[in-house]
Amino acid sequence: MMKIFVEKDYEAMSKKAAEIFIEAIKEKPNIILGLATGSTPIGLYKELIRAHKEEGLDFSKVTTFNLDEYIGLSPDHPSSYEYFMREELFNHINIPRENIHIPDGLAENIEEYCKKYEEMIDKAGGIDIQLLGVGENGHIAFNEPDESLSLGTTIVELTENTIEVNSRFFQSVEEVPRTAISMGIGSILKAKKIVLLANGKRKAPVIKKLLSTDRVSTKFPVSFLLLHPDVTVIVDEEAYNG
Ligand code: GLP
């Protein structure tokens, strides 16, 4: 079942999402969170940092697993997702380093590492709340539209569209890695609860399609969320109305 909240703007969307996460962390201090990168969740992360600093929201028992990472970028590369997460969230809250998991883009044997990452999530007890953004082409994490989609964490090839769209986080489009490690559609659907955020006009076509379809398609990966029993979609008016 998909619950949808339409909020006035980006700030209101971020606050609504933060309410859900803050409540959940208070209720279950050792919660397992699935986290996302991209422009969309930055406002939510700001709210979580605010709640930590002003209200003492405690992250000391929280565990996190990130959705994806570019292959070949070191954690200190300014465009890596690990760097992003440190800057936008982890450096500003009291989460222990050992509770943070982000796929290792420099792993020697990536295929083996992907299996290990999936096992680590299962061993931790599974994700309680998975945060998601959505790509303009309907990708979630880096599960790009394709003939088939991976169930578990895997190596993915990015589409030209995604490379182009994500080049804004790099010096040039040539610098964007062409492959990534990504949690699979199955890894995402195993989460107990999913929160999907989208804001801005660029996301309006994908949100419209998601909210009007009753079919799942590997060509539209976000549609697989229709199979999950507890999905909350939070969008701003621009993403809802176009
Ligand atoms: C990126 C990430 C996704 C993210 C999406 C949307 O490529 N791999 O996890 O949800 O694209 O990004 P943004 O929030 O910047 O629009």
Boltz pocket constraint, residues with backbone or C-beta under 6 A from the ligand:
constraints:
  - pocket:
      binder: B
      contacts: [[A, 36], [A, 37], [A, 38], [A, 39], [A, 40], [A, 41], [A, 67], [A, 68], [A, 132], [A, 133], [A, 134], [A, 135], [A, 136], [A, 139], [A, 140], [A, 141], [A, 142], [A, 162], [A, 166]]
      max_distance: 6.0
